[in-house]
Amino acid sequence: MSPSAQTIASGATATFTISVTNSGGAYLYAVGISDGLAPNCGPPSAFADTLSFMAPNLTVTYTCTLAGVTASFTNTVVATATTGPGDKLTQTATASVTVSAPSTPPATSSTPSPPKTTPPRTTTSTVGITKTGTSKADKLIGTR
């Protein structure tokens, strides 16, 4: 998940980029991506087939937003997948969102200053899933 940290104005939109990579040597099944605080940040339907049967060395990347943020929070995305033998892999990534306090114009100013806003920033975090044992699916790595 990226960015790993961003600062936005109160009421602004937080933007995240999520990438999931199957860096193992085998297919992964039923790859899922969820975000409890930004429920609309699941993968777009265009990736449904790709994530149901994800080939090795394949990456899926998409952007999502959370509008109207008024309080700082730590966002967590969870990536899950199933290997051929049926083992379930799970990994998480976090990113912090800080809401900045509104700026106050100086008391001596007769002309109000325009409000200061911070545009959304994009950062990257890594989500990695590692499976040890006899499965050929080594790991699923995602960024957000």
C-alpha positions as CSV (number, residue, x, y, z in Angstrom):
1,M,0.0,0.0,0.0
2,S,1.3,3.4,-0.8
3,P,1.9,5.9,0.4
4,S,2.9,4.6,3.7
5,A,2.1,7.9,5.2
6,Q,0.2,11.0,4.0
7,T,-1.0,14.3,5.4
8,I,-4.3,15.8,4.2
9,A,-6.6,18.7,5.2
10,S,-9.7,17.9,7.2
11,G,-12.5,16.8,4.9
12,A,-10.1,15.9,2.1
13,T,-9.6,12.6,0.3
14,A,-7.0,10.0,1.2
15,T,-5.6,8.2,-1.9
16,F,-4.0,4.7,-1.8
17,T,-2.3,2.6,-4.4
18,I,-2.6,-1.1,-3.8
19,S,-0.4,-3.7,-5.6
20,V,-0.4,-7.4,-5.1
21,T,2.2,-9.6,-6.7
22,N,2.4,-13.4,-6.8
23,S,6.2,-13.8,-6.5
24,G,6.0,-17.5,-5.9
25,G,6.5,-20.3,-8.5
26,A,2.9,-21.6,-8.5
27,Y,-0.6,-20.3,-9.1
28,L,-2.5,-18.7,-6.2
29,Y,-6.3,-19.2,-5.9
30,A,-9.0,-16.9,-4.6
31,V,-6.7,-13.9,-4.0
32,G,-8.6,-11.5,-1.8
33,I,-7.9,-7.9,-0.8
34,S,-9.9,-6.1,1.9
35,D,-9.7,-2.8,3.8
36,G,-11.9,-2.4,6.9
37,L,-11.7,1.4,7.1
38,A,-12.0,2.0,3.4
39,P,-14.4,-0.7,2.2
40,N,-14.5,0.6,-1.3
41,C,-10.8,-0.1,-1.6
42,G,-11.3,-3.7,-2.7
43,P,-10.0,-4.7,-6.1
44,P,-12.0,-3.5,-9.1
45,S,-14.2,-6.1,-10.8
46,A,-11.9,-6.0,-13.9
47,F,-9.4,-8.0,-11.9
48,A,-11.9,-10.7,-10.7
49,D,-10.6,-13.4,-13.2
50,T,-7.0,-12.6,-12.6
51,L,-7.3,-12.8,-8.8
52,S,-9.3,-16.0,-8.9
53,F,-6.4,-17.8,-10.5
54,M,-3.3,-15.6,-10.2
55,A,-0.2,-16.7,-12.2
56,P,3.3,-16.6,-10.8
57,N,5.1,-13.2,-11.3
58,L,1.9,-11.4,-12.0
59,T,1.1,-8.0,-10.3
60,V,-2.3,-6.4,-10.0
61,T,-2.2,-2.6,-9.1
62,Y,-5.1,-0.2,-8.6
63,T,-5.9,3.1,-6.8
64,C,-8.7,3.8,-4.4
65,T,-9.8,6.7,-2.3
66,L,-11.5,7.5,1.0
67,A,-13.3,10.9,0.8
68,G,-14.3,13.2,3.7
69,V,-11.6,12.2,6.1
70,T,-11.8,14.3,9.3
71,A,-9.6,12.4,11.7
72,S,-6.2,10.8,11.5
73,F,-6.1,7.0,11.3
74,T,-4.0,4.0,10.4
75,N,-5.4,2.1,7.4
76,T,-4.8,-1.6,7.1
77,V,-5.2,-3.7,4.0
78,V,-5.3,-7.5,4.2
79,A,-4.3,-9.8,1.3
80,T,-5.3,-13.5,1.4
81,A,-4.7,-16.3,-1.1
82,T,-5.0,-20.1,-1.2
83,T,-2.3,-22.4,-2.6
84,G,-2.8,-25.5,-4.7
85,P,-2.6,-27.8,-1.7
86,G,-5.2,-25.6,0.1
87,D,-2.9,-23.7,2.5
88,K,-4.2,-20.2,3.2
89,L,-1.8,-17.3,3.1
90,T,-2.5,-13.9,4.8
91,Q,-0.6,-10.7,4.9
92,T,-1.3,-7.1,6.0
93,A,0.1,-3.7,5.2
94,T,-0.6,-0.4,7.0
95,A,-0.5,3.3,6.0
96,S,-1.0,6.3,8.2
97,V,-3.2,9.2,7.3
98,T,-2.7,12.4,9.3
99,V,-5.3,15.2,9.1
100,S,-3.8,18.6,9.5
101,A,-5.3,21.3,11.5
102,P,-6.8,24.2,9.6
103,S,-4.5,27.2,9.4
104,T,-5.5,30.3,11.2
105,P,-4.8,33.7,9.6
106,P,-2.8,36.2,11.7
107,A,-5.0,38.3,13.9
108,T,-3.5,41.5,12.4
109,S,-4.4,40.7,8.9
110,S,-7.2,42.7,7.3
111,T,-7.4,40.4,4.3
112,P,-8.2,36.8,4.9
113,S,-5.7,34.3,3.6
114,P,-6.9,31.7,1.2
115,P,-7.3,28.3,2.8
116,K,-4.3,26.0,2.6
117,T,-4.9,22.6,1.3
118,T,-2.7,19.6,0.8
119,P,-3.2,17.7,-2.4
120,P,-3.5,13.9,-2.0
121,R,-0.2,12.1,-2.1
122,T,0.5,8.6,-3.3
123,T,2.9,6.3,-1.3
124,T,3.7,2.6,-1.4
125,S,3.6,0.0,1.3
126,T,4.4,-3.7,0.8
127,V,2.2,-6.6,1.7
128,G,4.0,-9.9,1.6
129,I,2.6,-13.3,2.2
130,T,5.1,-16.1,2.7
131,K,4.3,-19.8,2.8
132,T,6.9,-22.3,4.0
133,G,6.7,-26.0,3.6
134,T,6.0,-28.2,0.6
135,S,3.8,-25.9,-1.4
136,K,5.2,-24.4,-4.6
137,A,3.5,-21.1,-3.8
138,D,6.3,-19.2,-2.1
139,K,4.8,-15.8,-1.4
140,L,2.3,-13.2,-2.4
141,I,3.5,-9.6,-2.2
142,G,1.3,-6.6,-2.4
143,T,1.8,-2.9,-2.0
144,R,-0.7,-0.3,-1.2
